[in-house]
Amino acid sequence: MPEFNLQEERRIYLDGIRLFNQGDFFEAHEAWEEVWKLAPDRRREQFYRAITQTAVTLELLRRGRAVGVRQVFVSSLKLFESLPTVFMGLDIGAFCEQVREAIRPALEDLQTRHVQIDPSKLFRIELAYDPFIESRAAEGVEIGPG
């Protein structure tokens, strides 16, 4: 395994976003899980765990598993709670609301055990800034331009 550094963390984080935006939620989860296990800071580890769980939430939705969707989503919200409003370039409130909208059928009918994914409810992650170039939430990851 190559030595982990900020450039590697940035590559994996952005690759996870690319995979997520392609609808490859399982693969995004795998990428972010890799970076969460290597994160040198508790807040970044917590962030990566939370975003990983949102990818799992959407993968469970794709598989129609309503109970798992609800459980993992609630778990991800708890992880996001103590983080700044915008962290690692992600507007956490807006992101959680987009996930909530995508999984709404599973949240509205707590008796249902099977749901179908509505592709029109899926969304792309758009970062407000690149935290590896410009830290705005004290992420502690700046590596400078390039």
C-alpha positions in Angstrom: 0.0 0.0 0.0 1.4 3.4 -0.9 2.2 5.9 1.9 -0.9 7.9 2.7 -0.7 11.6 2.2 -2.9 14.6 1.5 -2.6 14.2 -2.3 -3.7 10.6 -1.9 -6.6 11.6 0.4 -7.7 14.2 -2.1 -7.5 11.7 -5.0 -9.6 9.2 -3.1 -12.1 11.8 -1.9 -12.7 13.2 -5.3 -12.8 9.8 -6.9 -15.6 8.9 -4.5 -17.5 12.0 -5.5 -17.0 11.1 -9.2 -18.3 7.5 -8.5 -21.3 8.9 -6.5 -22.2 11.3 -9.2 -22.2 8.4 -11.7 -24.6 6.6 -9.5 -22.0 4.0 -8.5 -22.9 4.2 -4.8 -21.3 0.9 -3.8 -18.0 1.9 -5.4 -18.1 5.4 -3.8 -18.7 3.8 -0.5 -15.6 1.6 -1.1 -13.4 4.6 -1.9 -14.6 6.7 1.0 -14.2 3.7 3.4 -10.6 3.4 2.3 -9.9 7.1 3.1 -11.9 7.1 6.4 -9.7 4.3 7.7 -6.6 6.4 6.9 -7.8 9.8 8.0 -5.3 11.3 10.4 -7.9 13.5 12.2 -11.1 12.6 14.1 -13.4 15.1 12.3 -12.3 14.0 8.9 -12.7 10.4 9.9 -16.2 11.2 11.1 -17.0 13.1 7.9 -15.8 10.2 5.7 -17.8 7.7 7.8 -20.9 9.8 7.4 -20.6 10.3 3.7 -19.8 6.6 3.2 -23.0 5.8 5.0 -25.0 8.1 2.7 -23.6 6.2 -0.3 -24.6 2.9 1.5 -28.1 4.4 2.1 -28.5 5.1 -1.7 -27.2 1.6 -2.6 -29.7 0.1 -0.2 -32.4 2.2 -1.9 -31.2 0.8 -5.3 -31.6 -2.7 -3.8 -35.1 -1.9 -2.5 -34.2 -2.5 1.2 -36.3 0.1 3.0 -35.5 -0.9 6.5 -31.7 -0.7 5.8 -32.2 2.7 4.1 -33.8 4.2 7.2 -31.3 2.7 9.6 -28.2 3.7 7.7 -29.5 7.2 6.9 -30.3 8.0 10.6 -26.8 6.8 11.5 -25.2 9.1 8.9 -27.2 12.0 10.2 -25.8 11.4 13.7 -22.3 11.4 12.4 -22.9 14.7 10.4 -24.4 16.4 13.5 -21.3 17.7 15.2 -19.5 18.8 12.0 -19.5 22.4 10.7 -22.4 23.3 8.3 -20.0 23.1 5.4 -17.1 20.7 5.8 -14.6 19.3 3.2 -16.3 21.6 0.7 -19.7 19.9 1.2 -22.8 21.8 2.3 -23.8 19.1 4.8 -27.4 20.4 5.3 -28.2 20.6 1.6 -26.5 17.2 1.0 -28.6 15.5 3.8 -31.7 17.1 2.4 -31.0 15.8 -1.1 -30.5 12.3 0.3 -33.7 12.7 2.4 -35.6 13.6 -0.8 -34.1 10.7 -2.7 -35.2 8.2 0.0 -38.5 9.9 0.9 -40.7 6.8 0.1 -38.7 4.7 2.6 -39.1 7.5 5.2 -42.8 8.2 4.7 -44.0 4.6 4.9 -42.3 3.0 8.0 -44.1 -0.3 7.4 -42.8 -0.8 3.9 -39.9 -3.2 3.6 -39.3 -2.7 -0.1 -38.9 0.5 -2.1 -38.0 1.4 -5.6 -35.4 4.0 -6.5 -36.6 7.0 -8.5 -33.8 8.0 -10.7 -35.2 11.6 -11.0 -34.5 12.0 -7.3 -30.8 11.3 -7.6 -28.4 14.2 -7.5 -24.8 15.2 -8.0 -22.4 16.2 -5.3 -21.1 19.7 -6.0 -18.4 21.0 -3.7 -18.5 24.6 -2.5 -14.7 24.6 -2.6 -11.8 22.2 -2.7 -10.7 21.8 0.9 -7.3 20.5 -0.1 -6.6 23.8 -1.8 -8.6 26.3 0.3 -9.6 25.2 3.8 -12.7 27.2 4.9 -13.9 25.0 7.8 -10.5 24.3 9.5 -10.3 20.9 7.8 -6.6 21.0 8.3 -5.9 19.5 4.8 -4.5 22.3 2.7 -1.8 21.2 0.2 -1.9 24.3 -1.9 -2.7 24.8 -5.6 -2.0 22.2 -8.1 
